[in-house]
Amino acid sequence: MIFDFEPGDKVYNPNNKEWGIGQVQSIIKQKVTVNFENVGKKVINAENIELKRINDQN
């Protein structure tokens, strides 16, 4: 599976919106490390947990 994320991307977890906005720190295989504003750093298995990218386009 190919993930459409890069380090620096802003994301959120639609099933845990209380985590707030996160920034992708690293991606190793299907493990995505994200630093969320409300819960800190999480290592997410992207095969099991959905992340949505936030578009920063003006």
Phi and psi restraints in degrees (range 20) as a CNS / XPLOR table:
assign (resid 1 and name C) (resid 2 and name N)
       (resid 2 and name CA) (resid 2 and name C) 1.0 -104.0 20.0 2
assign (resid 2 and name N) (resid 2 and name CA)
       (resid 2 and name C) (resid 3 and name N) 1.0 131.6 20.0 2
assign (resid 2 and name C) (resid 3 and name N)
       (resid 3 and name CA) (resid 3 and name C) 1.0 -103.1 20.0 2
assign (resid 3 and name N) (resid 3 and name CA)
       (resid 3 and name C) (resid 4 and name N) 1.0 140.2 20.0 2
assign (resid 3 and name C) (resid 4 and name N)
       (resid 4 and name CA) (resid 4 and name C) 1.0 -97.0 20.0 2
assign (resid 4 and name N) (resid 4 and name CA)
       (resid 4 and name C) (resid 5 and name N) 1.0 47.0 20.0 2
assign (resid 4 and name C) (resid 5 and name N)
       (resid 5 and name CA) (resid 5 and name C) 1.0 -123.5 20.0 2
assign (resid 5 and name N) (resid 5 and name CA)
       (resid 5 and name C) (resid 6 and name N) 1.0 151.6 20.0 2
assign (resid 5 and name C) (resid 6 and name N)
       (resid 6 and name CA) (resid 6 and name C) 1.0 -133.9 20.0 2
assign (resid 6 and name N) (resid 6 and name CA)
       (resid 6 and name C) (resid 7 and name N) 1.0 153.7 20.0 2
assign (resid 6 and name C) (resid 7 and name N)
       (resid 7 and name CA) (resid 7 and name C) 1.0 -53.8 20.0 2
assign (resid 7 and name N) (resid 7 and name CA)
       (resid 7 and name C) (resid 8 and name N) 1.0 135.2 20.0 2
assign (resid 7 and name C) (resid 8 and name N)
       (resid 8 and name CA) (resid 8 and name C) 1.0 101.4 20.0 2
assign (resid 8 and name N) (resid 8 and name CA)
       (resid 8 and name C) (resid 9 and name N) 1.0 -19.5 20.0 2
assign (resid 8 and name C) (resid 9 and name N)
       (resid 9 and name CA) (resid 9 and name C) 1.0 -63.7 20.0 2
assign (resid 9 and name N) (resid 9 and name CA)
       (resid 9 and name C) (resid 10 and name N) 1.0 143.9 20.0 2
assign (resid 9 and name C) (resid 10 and name N)
       (resid 10 and name CA) (resid 10 and name C) 1.0 -94.1 20.0 2
assign (resid 10 and name N) (resid 10 and name CA)
       (resid 10 and name C) (resid 11 and name N) 1.0 131.5 20.0 2
assign (resid 10 and name C) (resid 11 and name N)
       (resid 11 and name CA) (resid 11 and name C) 1.0 -138.3 20.0 2
assign (resid 11 and name N) (resid 11 and name CA)
       (resid 11 and name C) (resid 12 and name N) 1.0 167.7 20.0 2
assign (resid 11 and name C) (resid 12 and name N)
       (resid 12 and name CA) (resid 12 and name C) 1.0 -144.0 20.0 2
assign (resid 12 and name N) (resid 12 and name CA)
       (resid 12 and name C) (resid 13 and name N) 1.0 161.2 20.0 2
assign (resid 12 and name C) (resid 13 and name N)
       (resid 13 and name CA) (resid 13 and name C) 1.0 -104.8 20.0 2
assign (resid 13 and name N) (resid 13 and name CA)
       (resid 13 and name C) (resid 14 and name N) 1.0 110.8 20.0 2
assign (resid 13 and name C) (resid 14 and name N)
       (resid 14 and name CA) (resid 14 and name C) 1.0 -62.8 20.0 2
assign (resid 14 and name N) (resid 14 and name CA)
       (resid 14 and name C) (resid 15 and name N) 1.0 -20.9 20.0 2
assign (resid 14 and name C) (resid 15 and name N)
       (resid 15 and name CA) (resid 15 and name C) 1.0 -88.2 20.0 2
assign (resid 15 and name N) (resid 15 and name CA)
       (resid 15 and name C) (resid 16 and name N) 1.0 -11.0 20.0 2
assign (resid 15 and name C) (resid 16 and name N)
       (resid 16 and name CA) (resid 16 and name C) 1.0 -139.0 20.0 2
assign (resid 16 and name N) (resid 16 and name CA)
       (resid 16 and name C) (resid 17 and name N) 1.0 60.5 20.0 2
assign (resid 16 and name C) (resid 17 and name N)
       (resid 17 and name CA) (resid 17 and name C) 1.0 -62.2 20.0 2
assign (resid 17 and name N) (resid 17 and name CA)
       (resid 17 and name C) (resid 18 and name N) 1.0 -22.1 20.0 2
assign (resid 17 and name C) (resid 18 and name N)
       (resid 18 and name CA) (resid 18 and name C) 1.0 -66.6 20.0 2
assign (resid 18 and name N) (resid 18 and name CA)
       (resid 18 and name C) (resid 19 and name N) 1.0 -16.1 20.0 2
assign (resid 18 and name C) (resid 19 and name N)
       (resid 19 and name CA) (resid 19 and name C) 1.0 -65.9 20.0 2
assign (resid 19 and name N) (resid 19 and name CA)
       (resid 19 and name C) (resid 20 and name N) 1.0 -24.6 20.0 2
assign (resid 19 and name C) (resid 20 and name N)
       (resid 20 and name CA) (resid 20 and name C) 1.0 84.2 20.0 2
assign (resid 20 and name N) (resid 20 and name CA)
       (resid 20 and name C) (resid 21 and name N) 1.0 -167.9 20.0 2
assign (resid 20 and name C) (resid 21 and name N)
       (resid 21 and name CA) (resid 21 and name C) 1.0 -80.2 20.0 2
assign (resid 21 and name N) (resid 21 and name CA)
       (resid 21 and name C) (resid 22 and name N) 1.0 138.3 20.0 2
assign (resid 21 and name C) (resid 22 and name N)
       (resid 22 and name CA) (resid 22 and name C) 1.0 -121.0 20.0 2
assign (resid 22 and name N) (resid 22 and name CA)
       (resid 22 and name C) (resid 23 and name N) 1.0 159.3 20.0 2
assign (resid 22 and name C) (resid 23 and name N)
       (resid 23 and name CA) (resid 23 and name C) 1.0 -118.7 20.0 2
assign (resid 23 and name N) (resid 23 and name CA)
       (resid 23 and name C) (resid 24 and name N) 1.0 127.4 20.0 2
assign (resid 23 and name C) (resid 24 and name N)
       (resid 24 and name CA) (resid 24 and name C) 1.0 -65.1 20.0 2
assign (resid 24 and name N) (resid 24 and name CA)
       (resid 24 and name C) (resid 25 and name N) 1.0 128.5 20.0 2
assign (resid 24 and name C) (resid 25 and name N)
       (resid 25 and name CA) (resid 25 and name C) 1.0 -98.9 20.0 2
assign (resid 25 and name N) (resid 25 and name CA)
       (resid 25 and name C) (resid 26 and name N) 1.0 -44.4 20.0 2
assign (resid 25 and name C) (resid 26 and name N)
       (resid 26 and name CA) (resid 26 and name C) 1.0 -157.6 20.0 2
assign (resid 26 and name N) (resid 26 and name CA)
       (resid 26 and name C) (resid 27 and name N) 1.0 160.5 20.0 2
assign (resid 26 and name C) (resid 27 and name N)
       (resid 27 and name CA) (resid 27 and name C) 1.0 -136.9 20.0 2
assign (resid 27 and name N) (resid 27 and name CA)
       (resid 27 and name C) (resid 28 and name N) 1.0 119.6 20.0 2
assign (resid 27 and name C) (resid 28 and name N)
       (resid 28 and name CA) (resid 28 and name C) 1.0 -130.0 20.0 2
assign (resid 28 and name N) (resid 28 and name CA)
       (resid 28 and name C) (resid 29 and name N) 1.0 109.0 20.0 2
assign (resid 28 and name C) (resid 29 and name N)
       (resid 29 and name CA) (resid 29 and name C) 1.0 56.0 20.0 2
assign (resid 29 and name N) (resid 29 and name CA)
       (resid 29 and name C) (resid 30 and name N) 1.0 -123.0 20.0 2
assign (resid 29 and name C) (resid 30 and name N)
       (resid 30 and name CA) (resid 30 and name C) 1.0 -97.0 20.0 2
assign (resid 30 and name N) (resid 30 and name CA)
       (resid 30 and name C) (resid 31 and name N) 1.0 8.4 20.0 2
assign (resid 30 and name C) (resid 31 and name N)
       (resid 31 and name CA) (resid 31 and name C) 1.0 -94.3 20.0 2
assign (resid 31 and name N) (resid 31 and name CA)
       (resid 31 and name C) (resid 32 and name N) 1.0 119.6 20.0 2
assign (resid 31 and name C) (resid 32 and name N)
       (resid 32 and name CA) (resid 32 and name C) 1.0 -113.6 20.0 2
assign (resid 32 and name N) (resid 32 and name CA)
       (resid 32 and name C) (resid 33 and name N) 1.0 121.0 20.0 2
assign (resid 32 and name C) (resid 33 and name N)
       (resid 33 and name CA) (resid 33 and name C) 1.0 -93.2 20.0 2
assign (resid 33 and name N) (resid 33 and name CA)
       (resid 33 and name C) (resid 34 and name N) 1.0 123.4 20.0 2
assign (resid 33 and name C) (resid 34 and name N)
       (resid 34 and name CA) (resid 34 and name C) 1.0 -127.9 20.0 2
assign (resid 34 and name N) (resid 34 and name CA)
       (resid 34 and name C) (resid 35 and name N) 1.0 134.9 20.0 2
assign (resid 34 and name C) (resid 35 and name N)
       (resid 35 and name CA) (resid 35 and name C) 1.0 -99.6 20.0 2
assign (resid 35 and name N) (resid 35 and name CA)
       (resid 35 and name C) (resid 36 and name N) 1.0 106.0 20.0 2
assign (resid 35 and name C) (resid 36 and name N)
       (resid 36 and name CA) (resid 36 and name C) 1.0 -91.1 20.0 2
assign (resid 36 and name N) (resid 36 and name CA)
       (resid 36 and name C) (resid 37 and name N) 1.0 146.2 20.0 2
assign (resid 36 and name C) (resid 37 and name N)
       (resid 37 and name CA) (resid 37 and name C) 1.0 -65.6 20.0 2
assign (resid 37 and name N) (resid 37 and name CA)
       (resid 37 and name C) (resid 38 and name N) 1.0 -30.5 20.0 2
assign (resid 37 and name C) (resid 38 and name N)
       (resid 38 and name CA) (resid 38 and name C) 1.0 -103.5 20.0 2
assign (resid 38 and name N) (resid 38 and name CA)
       (resid 38 and name C) (resid 39 and name N) 1.0 -19.0 20.0 2
assign (resid 38 and name C) (resid 39 and name N)
       (resid 39 and name CA) (resid 39 and name C) 1.0 -128.0 20.0 2
assign (resid 39 and name N) (resid 39 and name CA)
       (resid 39 and name C) (resid 40 and name N) 1.0 2.1 20.0 2
assign (resid 39 and name C) (resid 40 and name N)
       (resid 40 and name CA) (resid 40 and name C) 1.0 79.7 20.0 2
assign (resid 40 and name N) (resid 40 and name CA)
       (resid 40 and name C) (resid 41 and name N) 1.0 -153.2 20.0 2
assign (resid 40 and name C) (resid 41 and name N)
       (resid 41 and name CA) (resid 41 and name C) 1.0 -81.3 20.0 2
assign (resid 41 and name N) (resid 41 and name CA)
       (resid 41 and name C) (resid 42 and name N) 1.0 131.9 20.0 2
assign (resid 41 and name C) (resid 42 and name N)
       (resid 42 and name CA) (resid 42 and name C) 1.0 -129.5 20.0 2
assign (resid 42 and name N) (resid 42 and name CA)
       (resid 42 and name C) (resid 43 and name N) 1.0 139.2 20.0 2
assign (resid 42 and name C) (resid 43 and name N)
       (resid 43 and name CA) (resid 43 and name C) 1.0 -101.2 20.0 2
assign (resid 43 and name N) (resid 43 and name CA)
       (resid 43 and name C) (resid 44 and name N) 1.0 117.8 20.0 2
assign (resid 43 and name C) (resid 44 and name N)
       (resid 44 and name CA) (resid 44 and name C) 1.0 -113.0 20.0 2
assign (resid 44 and name N) (resid 44 and name CA)
       (resid 44 and name C) (resid 45 and name N) 1.0 131.7 20.0 2
assign (resid 44 and name C) (resid 45 and name N)
       (resid 45 and name CA) (resid 45 and name C) 1.0 -83.7 20.0 2
assign (resid 45 and name N) (resid 45 and name CA)
       (resid 45 and name C) (resid 46 and name N) 1.0 106.6 20.0 2
assign (resid 45 and name C) (resid 46 and name N)
       (resid 46 and name CA) (resid 46 and name C) 1.0 -68.6 20.0 2
assign (resid 46 and name N) (resid 46 and name CA)
       (resid 46 and name C) (resid 47 and name N) 1.0 -9.8 20.0 2
assign (resid 46 and name C) (resid 47 and name N)
       (resid 47 and name CA) (resid 47 and name C) 1.0 -77.8 20.0 2
assign (resid 47 and name N) (resid 47 and name CA)
       (resid 47 and name C) (resid 48 and name N) 1.0 -23.1 20.0 2
assign (resid 47 and name C) (resid 48 and name N)
       (resid 48 and name CA) (resid 48 and name C) 1.0 -110.3 20.0 2
assign (resid 48 and name N) (resid 48 and name CA)
       (resid 48 and name C) (resid 49 and name N) 1.0 -25.5 20.0 2
assign (resid 48 and name C) (resid 49 and name N)
       (resid 49 and name CA) (resid 49 and name C) 1.0 -123.1 20.0 2
assign (resid 49 and name N) (resid 49 and name CA)
       (resid 49 and name C) (resid 50 and name N) 1.0 128.8 20.0 2
assign (resid 49 and name C) (resid 50 and name N)
       (resid 50 and name CA) (resid 50 and name C) 1.0 -83.6 20.0 2
assign (resid 50 and name N) (resid 50 and name CA)
       (resid 50 and name C) (resid 51 and name N) 1.0 135.2 20.0 2
assign (resid 50 and name C) (resid 51 and name N)
       (resid 51 and name CA) (resid 51 and name C) 1.0 -120.8 20.0 2
assign (resid 51 and name N) (resid 51 and name CA)
       (resid 51 and name C) (resid 52 and name N) 1.0 143.0 20.0 2
assign (resid 51 and name C) (resid 52 and name N)
       (resid 52 and name CA) (resid 52 and name C) 1.0 -118.0 20.0 2
assign (resid 52 and name N) (resid 52 and name CA)
       (resid 52 and name C) (resid 53 and name N) 1.0 135.6 20.0 2
assign (resid 52 and name C) (resid 53 and name N)
       (resid 53 and name CA) (resid 53 and name C) 1.0 -81.2 20.0 2
assign (resid 53 and name N) (resid 53 and name CA)
       (resid 53 and name C) (resid 54 and name N) 1.0 143.4 20.0 2
assign (resid 53 and name C) (resid 54 and name N)
       (resid 54 and name CA) (resid 54 and name C) 1.0 -97.9 20.0 2
assign (resid 54 and name N) (resid 54 and name CA)
       (resid 54 and name C) (resid 55 and name N) 1.0 124.5 20.0 2
assign (resid 54 and name C) (resid 55 and name N)
       (resid 55 and name CA) (resid 55 and name C) 1.0 -79.6 20.0 2
assign (resid 55 and name N) (resid 55 and name CA)
       (resid 55 and name C) (resid 56 and name N) 1.0 124.7 20.0 2
assign (resid 55 and name C) (resid 56 and name N)
       (resid 56 and name CA) (resid 56 and name C) 1.0 -96.0 20.0 2
assign (resid 56 and name N) (resid 56 and name CA)
       (resid 56 and name C) (resid 57 and name N) 1.0 14.8 20.0 2
assign (resid 56 and name C) (resid 57 and name N)
       (resid 57 and name CA) (resid 57 and name C) 1.0 -72.9 20.0 2
assign (resid 57 and name N) (resid 57 and name CA)
       (resid 57 and name C) (resid 58 and name N) 1.0 138.9 20.0 2
